């Protein structure tokens, strides 16, 4: 029994370090992409107003950065359980059914996110095979990688939240 507790402590410590590192990575990417978006948007406006033209690749890049920041923001929201949630049913459920409803909600959401990750992966593979370009010579598949990755991470998080509900463990 003592060894099991020591193993749990090592696992929990390692888990906390990994999740803290991933949280910093997500937040760092969010800040970097947001800063890049601001710089490119202001640069485009300045170039158009001063010289009458801008960078041809900046507008498509900004559209792709919007996709990246949206999915990274959604990942961060699910990490902190600050995602949008419509919770009408649990207000009317008896206490003994609330846990089951929360479990079903988390796992249904995990399945939907997994489906979106799968389809996003299919899109990436299709664009890779077709050698589609997003702008300049940047391949579209590289710009779309956030779709399967982001939804895959969110699916995993919702799956784990469902496990936490059923095992009565805190996040």
N, C-alpha and C positions, 0 to 999 in steps of 0.2 A: 504494500500500500504506500509506503514511503517513497519507493521508486516511481510509482505512478504519479504522485504529486510533484516530485522533482521534475519528471518528464513534462508534465503539464505546465509547470512554471517556465521551463526552457522553451517549450513550444509557444506559450503565450507571450513571452518576452520577444522571441524571434518574430512572431506574428505582428506584434505592435511595432517593432522596428521596420519591418517590411511595409506595413500599411502607412506608417508615418512617412517613409521615404517616397512611396507612391503618391501620397497626398501632396507632398512638396513638389514632386515632378508634375503632377496635374496642375497645381496652382501656378508653378513656374511657366508651364506651357500656355496657360490662360493669359497670364500677364504679358508674356512675350508676344503672343499672337495679337492681343489687344493693342499693345504698343505699336506693333508693325502695321496694324490696320489704321491706327490714327496717323502714323507718319505717312503712309502711302496715300491716304485720303486727303490729308492736308497738302501733301506734295502735288497730287493731281490737280487740286483746286488752284494752287499757286501757279503751277505750270500752265494751266489753261488760261488763267486770268492775265498772266504776265507775258507769256510767249504765244498764246493762242493754240497750243497743243500740249498734249500730255504723253505719258508713257503708254504705248499701245497695250502692254501686258499688265498694267496696273489694275485696270477694272476687272478683268477675269481673275486675277490673283485675289482681289478684295472679295469677290463672290465666293471663292474657295475658302478664304480665311473665315468668312461668315459661317460656312458649313462647319469648319473645324472648331471655331469658338462655341458654336451652338452645341455640338456634341460633347466637347470637353466640359462645357458648363453643365450639361445634363448629367455627365458622369460625376462631376463634383457635387451636384445637387443630390444624386442618389447616394453618394458616399456619406453625406451628412444627413440623409433622410429629410432633405428640404425640397424634394421633388413635388410637383403638383399631384394632389391626390383628392379624388372626389369620394368623400366618406359619408354618404348619406345613410347607407344601410345599417352601419354599426350603431347609429344613434337609436335605432328601434329594436335592435337585437337584444335578447337577454344576455347576461354576463357570460353564461357558459358557452354561448355560440360566437362571441366576439373573437376569441382566439382562433377558432376554425375559419371564420370569415377572413381574418387578417392573413392566415396561412394561405388560403385559397387565392386571395388577392395578390399576395407576393408571388406565388408560383405561377398564376395566370400571367402576370406581368413579366415574369422571367421567361415564360414560353413565347410571349409576343416579341420581347426583345431578342430572344434567340432566333426566332423566325426572321426578324429584320436583319440580324447579323448574318444569317445564312444567305438571304437574298442580296445583301450588300456585298458579301463575299463572291457571289455569283456575278454581280455587276463588275467587280474588280477583275475577276478572271476573264470575263468577256472583253472588257476594254484592254486588258493586257494582250489577249490573243489577237484582237483586231488592231493593235498598235495605235489606238486612238490618242490624240493629243488634246490637252486641255487648252493650252496657250503656248505660244512660242514653240519650243521643242519639249516641253514638260509633258510626260505621259499622263493621261487622265487617270489611270489606275493608281498612280502614286498620290494624286490629289484625293481620291476616293477611299483610301485605306482607312480613314477615320470612321467610315460607316460600319464595316464589320467589327472593327476594334472597339469602337465606342459602345455599340449595342451589345457586343459580346461581354464587355466589362459590366454593363448595367444588368444584363441577364444573370451573370454570375452573382452580382451583389443582391439582386432580388431573390435568387435561389437561396443564398446564404441567410438572408433576412427571414425567409420562410422557415428554414431550419432552426434559426434562433427562436422563433415564435413557438415552434413545436417542442423544443428542448428546454424552454424557459430560461435561456441564457441571454445576457445583456450583450449589446453590440460593442 
